[in-house]
Amino acid sequence: MQEIPAFFKKKNVLVIAGIGGIILVVLFFLFIQNTNTQKSQNHQNAITEQPATTTIPGSSAIENIPQWNKYNGSAYQFEYPPDWQMQRTSVTGGGEIFLIKPNILTNNMQYPQLLIESVIGTNTMLQQKAGFLRALGLQQSQMPIFDTQAIKLHGTISSQQPIQETAILFHKGNAVYTFTYGYEDTKTNSLLEDYFMEMIDSFHFK
């Protein structure tokens, strides 16, 4: 049998080694490409599978409610959530009171609630109401509202269940207006506070 020259043996070894090297390089690049693809898919899935943000009642929650109930009177208007109810009572001597509270409350449950009062009266009546609320332990401050300075009183009223109470009083025209909201809690609930303030902010004079 004719012996294969050593030159060809070395050449075949080099060819085999070269082919093996090419295969290793191709496999390496395929591995890198597969890793990058997998990372991209994982990143895309992470974006797609992010849980939806849970909306808690508050100012942002109110923006997501499609339609609020509206009271449209001769002198002013305001809005309140669709799952809340409103009761209107006329005041002897002129004026009206609106009680607004959630539908889920039973008749013997009072809180949370918002009272909107419009009563014919002078600044003297305003000061008398503020004095009565101070006597309950509420702290007085001031806040701007409707181009005037309103009296704001806030604090905890002690009872079987502590009540966080806030009252905003101001005099406009020939009437004293009062917004009073309260809820049962041992401390201030910022989310409920925002919710009530959204209702108050919807109040507009005509």
C-alpha positions as CSV (number, residue, x, y, z in Angstrom):
1,M,0.0,0.0,0.0
2,Q,1.3,3.4,-1.0
3,E,2.1,5.6,2.1
4,I,0.5,9.0,2.3
5,P,3.2,11.7,2.3
6,A,3.7,13.5,5.6
7,F,2.9,16.8,3.9
8,F,-0.6,15.7,3.1
9,K,-1.0,14.3,6.7
10,K,-0.2,17.7,8.1
11,K,-2.4,19.4,5.6
12,N,-5.4,17.2,6.5
13,V,-4.8,17.9,10.2
14,L,-4.8,21.6,9.5
15,V,-8.0,21.4,7.4
16,I,-9.8,19.4,10.2
17,A,-8.6,21.8,12.8
18,G,-9.7,24.8,10.7
19,I,-13.1,23.3,10.2
20,G,-13.4,22.5,13.9
21,G,-12.5,26.1,14.7
22,I,-15.1,27.5,12.3
23,I,-17.7,25.2,13.8
24,L,-16.8,26.5,17.3
25,V,-17.0,30.1,16.2
26,V,-20.4,29.5,14.6
27,L,-21.7,27.8,17.7
28,F,-20.3,30.6,19.9
29,F,-22.1,33.3,17.8
30,L,-25.3,31.2,17.8
31,F,-25.1,31.0,21.6
32,I,-24.6,34.7,21.9
33,Q,-27.5,35.5,19.5
34,N,-29.8,33.0,21.4
35,T,-28.9,34.6,24.7
36,N,-29.6,38.1,23.5
37,T,-32.9,37.0,22.0
38,Q,-33.9,35.3,25.2
39,K,-33.0,38.5,27.2
40,S,-35.1,40.6,24.8
41,Q,-38.0,38.3,25.1
42,N,-37.8,38.3,28.9
43,H,-37.6,42.1,28.9
44,Q,-40.6,42.3,26.6
45,N,-42.6,39.9,28.8
46,A,-41.7,41.9,31.9
47,I,-43.1,45.0,30.3
48,T,-46.2,43.2,29.0
49,E,-46.9,41.4,32.3
50,Q,-46.6,44.5,34.6
51,P,-49.6,44.5,36.8
52,A,-52.1,47.4,36.3
53,T,-51.9,50.1,38.8
54,T,-54.7,49.9,41.4
55,T,-56.6,53.1,41.8
56,I,-57.4,54.2,45.3
57,P,-60.2,56.6,45.8
58,G,-58.8,60.1,45.8
59,S,-58.2,62.9,43.3
60,S,-56.8,60.5,40.7
61,A,-59.6,58.0,41.3
62,I,-62.2,60.7,40.7
63,E,-60.7,61.5,37.3
64,N,-61.3,57.9,36.3
65,I,-65.0,58.0,37.2
66,P,-66.9,58.6,33.9
67,Q,-69.8,60.6,35.3
68,W,-70.6,62.1,38.6
69,N,-74.0,63.1,39.8
70,K,-74.6,66.8,39.6
71,Y,-76.8,69.1,41.6
72,N,-77.7,72.2,39.5
73,G,-79.4,74.8,41.6
74,S,-80.4,78.4,40.8
75,A,-77.4,79.9,42.7
76,Y,-74.7,77.2,42.6
77,Q,-73.9,73.7,41.5
78,F,-71.7,70.8,42.7
79,E,-71.0,67.2,41.9
80,Y,-70.7,64.0,44.0
81,P,-69.8,60.4,43.2
82,P,-72.3,58.1,41.5
83,D,-72.2,55.6,44.4
84,W,-73.1,58.3,46.9
85,Q,-76.5,59.7,47.7
86,M,-77.7,63.2,48.4
87,Q,-80.5,64.4,50.7
88,R,-81.7,68.0,50.5
89,T,-83.5,69.8,53.4
90,S,-84.9,73.4,53.3
91,V,-83.9,75.7,56.1
92,T,-86.6,77.9,57.7
93,G,-85.8,81.6,57.1
94,G,-83.9,80.8,53.8
95,G,-81.3,78.3,52.8
96,E,-80.8,74.6,52.3
97,I,-78.7,71.8,53.6
98,F,-77.3,68.8,51.6
99,L,-76.3,65.6,53.2
100,I,-74.0,63.5,50.9
101,K,-72.9,60.0,51.9
102,P,-72.1,56.6,50.4
103,N,-75.0,54.4,49.3
104,I,-73.7,51.5,51.2
105,L,-74.3,53.2,54.6
106,T,-77.3,52.0,56.5
107,N,-79.8,54.4,58.1
108,N,-78.1,54.2,61.5
109,M,-74.6,54.9,60.0
110,Q,-73.6,58.5,59.6
111,Y,-70.0,58.5,58.4
112,P,-68.3,59.2,56.2
113,Q,-70.4,62.2,55.1
114,L,-70.3,65.7,53.6
115,L,-72.7,68.5,54.6
116,I,-73.1,71.5,52.4
117,E,-75.0,74.3,54.1
118,S,-76.3,77.6,52.7
119,V,-78.1,79.7,55.3
120,I,-79.2,83.3,55.1
121,G,-77.1,85.1,57.7
122,T,-74.4,87.6,58.5
123,N,-70.7,87.5,59.4
124,T,-71.9,87.4,63.1
125,M,-73.5,84.0,62.4
126,L,-70.3,82.8,60.8
127,Q,-68.3,83.7,63.9
128,Q,-70.8,82.1,66.2
129,K,-70.7,78.8,64.2
130,A,-66.9,78.9,64.3
131,G,-66.9,79.4,68.1
132,F,-69.2,76.4,68.5
133,L,-66.8,74.2,66.5
134,R,-63.8,75.5,68.5
135,A,-65.6,74.5,71.6
136,L,-65.7,70.9,70.3
137,G,-61.9,70.9,70.2
138,L,-61.3,71.8,66.5
139,Q,-58.3,73.9,65.6
140,Q,-58.9,77.0,63.6
141,S,-57.0,78.3,60.6
142,Q,-57.7,80.2,57.4
143,M,-57.8,79.2,53.7
144,P,-58.6,81.1,50.5
145,I,-61.9,80.2,48.7
146,F,-64.0,82.0,46.2
147,D,-61.9,85.2,46.4
148,T,-62.3,85.4,50.1
149,Q,-60.7,84.1,53.3
150,A,-62.6,81.2,54.8
151,I,-62.4,79.8,58.3
152,K,-61.2,76.2,58.4
153,L,-61.5,74.1,61.6
154,H,-60.1,70.6,61.8
155,G,-59.6,68.0,64.6
156,T,-60.7,64.9,66.3
157,I,-64.1,64.8,68.0
158,S,-64.1,62.3,70.8
159,S,-66.9,59.8,71.0
160,Q,-67.3,56.0,71.1
161,Q,-65.5,56.0,67.7
162,P,-63.2,59.1,67.2
163,I,-64.4,61.2,64.3
164,Q,-62.1,63.3,62.1
165,E,-64.1,66.5,61.4
166,T,-63.3,69.4,59.1
167,A,-65.4,72.5,58.6
168,I,-64.9,75.3,56.0
169,L,-67.0,78.4,56.6
170,F,-67.3,81.7,54.7
171,H,-69.7,84.5,54.1
172,K,-70.8,85.5,50.6
173,G,-73.6,87.8,49.7
174,N,-76.3,87.5,52.2
175,A,-75.6,83.8,53.2
176,V,-73.2,81.8,55.3
177,Y,-71.8,78.8,53.6
178,T,-70.4,75.8,55.4
179,F,-68.8,72.6,54.1
180,T,-68.4,70.0,56.8
181,Y,-67.0,66.5,56.3
182,G,-66.2,63.8,58.7
183,Y,-65.2,60.1,59.0
184,E,-64.5,57.6,61.7
185,D,-60.8,57.2,62.3
186,T,-58.2,57.7,64.9
187,K,-56.0,59.9,62.6
188,T,-56.3,61.8,59.4
189,N,-56.9,59.8,56.3
190,S,-55.2,61.7,53.4
191,L,-57.1,59.7,50.7
192,L,-60.5,60.5,52.2
193,E,-59.4,64.1,52.7
194,D,-58.6,64.4,49.0
195,Y,-61.9,62.7,48.1
196,F,-63.9,65.2,50.1
197,M,-61.9,68.1,48.8
198,E,-62.6,67.0,45.2
199,M,-66.3,67.2,45.9
200,I,-65.9,70.7,47.5
201,D,-63.8,71.8,44.6
202,S,-66.7,70.9,42.2
203,F,-68.9,73.6,44.0
204,H,-69.3,76.6,41.8
205,F,-71.4,79.8,42.0
206,K,-73.4,80.8,38.9
